[in-house]
Amino acid sequence: MRSAILVDGVPEYDLIICGGGLAGLTLARQLALRGDDMSVLVLDLLERPLPTAAFKVGESTIETGAYYYHGILGLFDYLESDHLEKLGLRYFYGTQGTFADRPEYGVRRFLPAKSYQLDRGTLEQHLRDLVVADGTDLREGVRVKDVEMGTPHEVSFTEPDGTLRRARGRWVVDTMGRRRYLAHKLKVTRGEPGLCSSAWWRIRGKVDVSEFVPAANADWHGRVDDDRWQSTNHLMGKGYWVWLIPVAPDNTSIGIVTAEAIHPLNTYGLSYEQALEWLGRHEPELAAALEGRELLDFLKLKRYSHSATQVFSLDRWACSGVSGVFADPYY
């Protein structure tokens, strides 16, 4: 990476990435590893150190995503040492009878094609350190105020002390997430809100589905060679699914996802206490396992899916990650 040049007192870059989350950081890292002689500026509101364990939803990777991280971004050793390998996707269907009676679909042992359960705060902290070492200009604690499209584009942003700054870039990429700044500015958002909603939270310690079944049931426990806790576990019911995802070293992410027409968000997503009551009716084994556990955070999102009519242009702009499209992860 090379430094920006000053044009009329304003720094000019080849690329300005507005947003320093997963999409923005991985883009900067990929370009640096490709060896292009270019200048890159990344702007983000958050400053290091980033939170851990209860930072951002999106902990579970699939195999293609994991390959991007370890094969393209060179993170294999880091993922192996600092995050949990994923024991695939696992589903428990139906709600009749005991937990052991529910049909189970999942793998017995870890797969040759790796995937991981990520602590997003730890990962994004590491990526920030890497892109800075790569030569990317990372500005933290700044808020993007405006993007003026042109040749080049001009981005204005405020420093932590309120000072207004400007930077110009041949390309600009929006990776600011659900703010979807460029999509709204350029009027490329697509209507039709998603059909599903979600509430999620992180719990201190392990919440293990294996503990829902007595140890005396050797047949059930013997069906899987490795630890079910390391799967992305799904509890499936009519109009909903509940996820349980491990987060290193031993915390657990839990979320309720529902079809809004069947289980409206306001029936479970107004508070953690309401979510526990809902689980008590629909997933009583999980509700019982959460009694007395330390809550790390609680978040919700109504009709979370969105799309766009366009996410990149020959006019040298793009929307990446959640800033462009957020497809429903299951439905």
C-alpha positions as CSV (number, residue, x, y, z in Angstrom):
1,M,0.0,0.0,0.0
2,R,1.1,3.6,-0.6
3,S,0.2,6.9,1.0
4,A,-2.4,9.3,-0.2
5,I,-1.3,12.4,-2.3
6,L,-2.4,15.9,-1.4
7,V,-4.4,17.8,-4.0
8,D,-5.2,21.4,-3.0
9,G,-4.6,20.4,0.6
10,V,-7.0,17.5,0.6
11,P,-5.7,13.9,0.7
12,E,-6.6,11.8,-2.3
13,Y,-6.8,8.0,-2.3
14,D,-7.4,5.3,-4.8
15,L,-10.1,3.9,-2.5
16,I,-12.1,5.1,0.4
17,I,-13.9,2.5,2.5
18,C,-16.7,3.9,4.6
19,G,-17.0,1.4,7.4
20,G,-14.4,-0.6,9.3
21,G,-16.4,-3.7,10.2
22,L,-16.0,-7.1,8.7
23,A,-16.8,-6.2,5.1
24,G,-14.6,-3.1,5.0
25,L,-11.7,-4.7,6.8
26,T,-11.6,-7.9,4.7
27,L,-11.7,-5.8,1.5
28,A,-8.8,-3.7,2.7
29,R,-6.9,-6.9,3.7
30,Q,-7.6,-8.7,0.4
31,L,-6.4,-5.7,-1.6
32,A,-3.2,-5.4,0.4
33,L,-2.4,-9.1,0.0
34,R,-3.0,-8.9,-3.7
35,G,0.0,-6.5,-3.9
36,D,-1.6,-3.6,-5.8
37,D,0.2,-0.3,-5.5
38,M,-2.7,1.7,-4.2
39,S,-3.7,3.9,-1.4
40,V,-6.7,3.0,0.9
41,L,-8.5,4.9,3.6
42,V,-10.9,3.1,6.0
43,L,-13.2,5.2,8.1
44,D,-15.1,3.9,11.1
45,L,-17.0,5.2,14.1
46,L,-15.6,2.6,16.6
47,E,-12.2,2.8,18.2
48,R,-10.0,0.0,19.5
49,P,-10.1,-1.9,21.7
50,L,-13.3,-3.5,20.4
51,P,-15.6,-5.4,22.7
52,T,-15.5,-9.2,22.8
53,A,-18.1,-11.9,23.2
54,A,-21.1,-9.5,22.9
55,F,-20.1,-7.3,19.9
56,K,-21.9,-8.2,16.7
57,V,-24.3,-10.9,15.5
58,G,-22.9,-13.1,12.7
59,E,-20.7,-15.5,14.6
60,S,-21.3,-18.7,12.5
61,T,-19.4,-19.1,9.2
62,I,-20.1,-21.7,6.5
63,E,-17.3,-23.5,4.6
64,T,-17.0,-21.0,1.7
65,G,-16.8,-18.1,4.0
66,A,-14.2,-19.8,6.1
67,Y,-12.2,-20.5,3.0
68,Y,-12.2,-16.8,2.2
69,Y,-10.9,-16.0,5.7
70,H,-8.1,-18.6,5.8
71,G,-7.4,-19.2,2.1
72,I,-7.6,-15.7,0.7
73,L,-6.9,-13.5,3.8
74,G,-4.2,-15.7,5.3
75,L,-5.9,-16.2,8.7
76,F,-5.7,-20.0,9.0
77,D,-3.3,-20.1,12.0
78,Y,-5.2,-17.3,13.7
79,L,-8.6,-18.9,13.3
80,E,-7.2,-22.2,14.6
81,S,-5.7,-20.7,17.7
82,D,-8.2,-18.0,18.7
83,H,-11.6,-19.2,17.5
84,L,-13.7,-22.4,17.7
85,E,-13.9,-24.9,14.8
86,K,-17.6,-25.4,13.8
87,L,-19.2,-28.9,13.9
88,G,-21.4,-28.0,11.0
89,L,-25.1,-27.1,11.0
90,R,-27.3,-29.1,13.3
91,Y,-31.1,-29.2,13.4
92,F,-33.6,-30.5,16.0
93,Y,-37.1,-30.7,14.5
94,G,-40.5,-30.7,16.1
95,T,-41.5,-29.9,19.7
96,Q,-43.4,-33.1,20.8
97,G,-42.0,-35.4,23.5
98,T,-38.6,-35.0,25.1
99,F,-35.7,-33.4,23.5
100,A,-34.1,-36.8,22.8
101,D,-37.3,-37.6,20.8
102,R,-36.8,-34.8,18.3
103,P,-35.4,-35.8,14.9
104,E,-31.8,-34.6,14.6
105,Y,-29.9,-33.7,11.4
106,G,-26.2,-33.0,11.7
107,V,-22.7,-34.4,11.3
108,R,-21.0,-36.9,13.6
109,R,-17.5,-35.4,13.5
110,F,-15.7,-32.3,12.2
111,L,-15.6,-32.0,8.5
112,P,-12.5,-31.9,6.2
113,A,-13.8,-28.5,4.8
114,K,-13.4,-26.3,7.9
115,S,-15.8,-23.7,9.2
116,Y,-15.6,-21.6,12.4
117,Q,-17.6,-20.0,15.2
118,L,-16.2,-16.4,15.5
119,D,-15.9,-13.9,18.2
120,R,-16.5,-10.9,16.0
121,G,-14.9,-8.4,18.4
122,T,-11.7,-10.4,18.6
123,L,-11.7,-11.0,14.8
124,E,-12.3,-7.4,13.9
125,Q,-9.7,-6.2,16.4
126,H,-7.2,-8.6,14.7
127,L,-8.1,-7.4,11.2
128,R,-7.7,-3.8,12.2
129,D,-4.2,-4.5,13.4
130,L,-3.4,-6.4,10.2
131,V,-4.7,-3.7,7.8
132,V,-2.7,-1.0,9.7
133,A,0.4,-3.2,9.4
134,D,-0.4,-3.6,5.7
135,G,-0.2,0.2,5.1
136,T,-3.9,1.0,5.1
137,D,-4.8,4.4,6.5
138,L,-7.4,3.5,9.3
139,R,-9.2,6.4,10.9
140,E,-11.1,5.3,14.1
141,G,-13.7,7.3,16.0
142,V,-14.8,9.2,13.0
143,R,-18.3,9.6,11.5
144,V,-19.0,9.8,7.8
145,K,-21.2,12.8,7.2
146,D,-21.5,13.0,3.4
147,V,-20.3,11.4,0.1
148,E,-20.2,13.8,-2.8
149,M,-20.2,11.7,-6.0
150,G,-17.8,13.0,-8.7
151,T,-14.4,12.6,-10.3
152,P,-13.0,11.9,-7.7
153,H,-15.6,11.4,-5.0
154,E,-15.3,13.4,-1.9
155,V,-16.1,12.1,1.6
156,S,-16.5,14.4,4.6
157,F,-16.2,13.1,8.1
158,T,-15.9,14.4,11.6
159,E,-13.1,13.6,14.0
160,P,-13.7,12.5,17.6
161,D,-13.3,16.2,18.6
162,G,-15.9,17.3,16.1
163,T,-13.4,18.7,13.5
164,L,-14.8,18.3,10.0
165,R,-12.3,16.6,7.5
166,R,-12.4,15.8,3.8
167,A,-10.8,13.1,1.7
168,R,-11.1,12.3,-2.0
169,G,-11.1,8.9,-3.6
170,R,-11.2,7.5,-7.2
171,W,-13.5,4.7,-5.7
172,V,-15.7,4.8,-2.7
173,V,-17.2,1.7,-1.0
174,D,-20.0,1.8,1.6
175,T,-19.5,-0.9,4.2
176,M,-21.3,1.0,7.0
177,G,-23.9,-1.7,7.5
178,R,-27.6,-1.1,8.1
179,R,-27.1,2.6,7.8
180,R,-27.0,1.9,4.0
181,Y,-25.8,5.4,3.3
182,L,-24.9,5.1,-0.4
183,A,-28.0,2.9,-1.3
184,H,-30.3,5.6,0.2
185,K,-28.3,8.5,-1.3
186,L,-28.3,6.9,-4.8
187,K,-31.9,5.7,-4.5
188,V,-31.1,2.0,-5.2
189,T,-32.8,0.5,-2.2
190,R,-35.3,-2.2,-3.0
191,G,-38.7,-2.2,-1.1
192,E,-40.5,-5.1,0.3
193,P,-39.3,-5.5,3.9
194,G,-38.3,-9.0,5.0
195,L,-40.9,-11.4,6.3
196,C,-38.9,-12.4,9.4
197,S,-37.7,-10.8,12.6
198,S,-35.2,-11.7,15.3
199,A,-34.1,-11.1,18.9
200,W,-30.7,-12.3,20.1
201,W,-28.4,-12.2,23.1
202,R,-25.1,-13.6,24.4
203,I,-24.8,-15.6,27.6
204,R,-21.7,-16.0,29.8
205,G,-20.7,-19.7,29.7
206,K,-21.7,-22.7,27.8
207,V,-25.4,-23.5,27.0
208,D,-25.0,-27.0,25.7
209,V,-27.9,-28.9,24.0
210,S,-26.3,-32.2,25.1
211,E,-27.3,-31.3,28.7
212,F,-30.9,-31.3,27.6
213,V,-30.7,-35.1,27.4
214,P,-29.8,-37.3,30.5
215,A,-26.4,-38.9,30.3
216,A,-28.1,-42.3,30.8
217,N,-29.4,-42.0,27.2
218,A,-26.2,-43.5,25.8
219,D,-27.7,-44.1,22.3
220,W,-28.5,-40.4,21.9
221,H,-25.1,-39.2,23.1
222,G,-23.3,-41.8,21.1
223,R,-24.7,-40.6,17.8
224,V,-22.2,-37.8,17.7
225,D,-18.4,-38.3,18.2
226,D,-17.5,-34.6,18.7
227,D,-19.1,-31.9,20.9
228,R,-22.6,-30.9,19.8
229,W,-22.0,-27.5,21.5
230,Q,-19.6,-26.6,18.7
231,S,-22.3,-26.9,16.0
232,T,-24.6,-24.1,15.0
233,N,-27.6,-25.7,16.7
234,H,-31.1,-24.9,15.4
235,L,-34.2,-25.7,17.4
236,M,-37.0,-25.8,14.7
237,G,-40.7,-25.1,15.4
238,K,-43.7,-23.9,13.5
239,G,-42.9,-20.4,12.2
240,Y,-39.6,-20.1,14.1
241,W,-36.1,-21.3,14.7
242,V,-33.8,-20.7,17.6
243,W,-30.0,-20.7,17.2
244,L,-27.3,-21.6,19.8
245,I,-23.8,-20.7,18.6
246,P,-20.7,-21.1,20.8
247,V,-18.4,-18.1,21.1
248,A,-14.8,-18.6,22.2
249,P,-13.7,-19.4,24.8
250,D,-16.9,-20.6,26.4
251,N,-19.8,-18.2,25.9
252,T,-23.0,-18.8,23.9
253,S,-24.9,-16.7,21.3
254,I,-28.7,-17.4,21.3
255,G,-31.3,-16.0,19.0
256,I,-35.0,-16.4,18.1
257,V,-35.9,-16.0,14.4
258,T,-39.6,-15.9,13.5
259,A,-41.9,-15.4,10.6
260,E,-43.4,-12.1,11.7
261,A,-46.9,-13.2,10.6
262,I,-46.8,-16.1,13.0
263,H,-44.7,-14.9,15.9
264,P,-44.5,-11.1,15.8
265,L,-41.4,-9.5,17.3
266,N,-43.4,-7.8,20.0
267,T,-44.4,-11.2,21.5
268,Y,-40.7,-12.1,22.4
269,G,-38.4,-9.2,21.5
270,L,-39.3,-6.4,23.8
271,S,-37.0,-7.6,26.6
272,Y,-34.9,-10.6,27.7
273,E,-37.6,-11.5,30.2
274,Q,-40.2,-11.6,27.5
275,A,-37.9,-13.8,25.3
276,L,-37.5,-16.2,28.2
277,E,-41.3,-16.4,28.6
278,W,-41.6,-17.1,24.9
279,L,-39.0,-19.8,25.2
280,G,-40.8,-21.3,28.1
281,R,-43.8,-21.9,25.9
282,H,-41.9,-23.1,22.8
283,E,-38.5,-24.4,23.9
284,P,-38.8,-25.2,27.6
285,E,-35.5,-27.1,27.8
286,L,-33.6,-24.1,26.6
287,A,-35.6,-21.8,28.9
288,A,-34.7,-23.9,31.9
289,A,-31.0,-24.0,30.9
290,L,-30.9,-20.1,30.9
291,E,-32.2,-19.7,34.4
292,G,-29.7,-17.7,36.5
293,R,-27.3,-17.2,33.6
294,E,-25.4,-13.9,33.2
295,L,-26.7,-11.9,30.3
296,L,-24.1,-10.1,28.2
297,D,-26.4,-8.2,25.8
298,F,-29.8,-8.2,24.2
299,L,-30.7,-6.9,20.7
300,K,-33.6,-7.2,18.3
301,L,-34.4,-6.4,14.7
302,K,-37.8,-6.3,12.9
303,R,-38.1,-7.5,9.3
304,Y,-34.3,-7.6,9.0
305,S,-33.8,-8.6,5.3
306,H,-33.2,-6.0,2.6
307,S,-32.0,-5.7,-0.9
308,A,-30.9,-3.2,-3.6
309,T,-31.4,-2.7,-7.3
310,Q,-27.7,-2.1,-7.7
311,V,-24.6,-2.6,-5.5
312,F,-21.7,-1.5,-7.8
313,S,-21.2,0.8,-10.7
314,L,-18.7,1.8,-13.4
315,D,-19.0,5.2,-11.8
316,R,-16.6,3.8,-9.2
317,W,-18.9,3.2,-6.2
318,A,-20.0,0.0,-4.5
319,C,-22.0,-1.2,-1.5
320,S,-20.5,-4.3,0.2
321,G,-21.7,-6.5,3.1
322,V,-24.9,-5.5,4.9
323,S,-24.7,-2.1,3.3
324,G,-25.9,-3.7,0.0
325,V,-28.0,-6.8,0.6
326,F,-28.9,-8.9,3.7
327,A,-30.5,-12.1,2.6
328,D,-32.4,-14.1,5.1
329,P,-29.9,-16.6,6.5
330,Y,-32.4,-19.5,6.6
331,Y,-35.8,-18.8,5.2
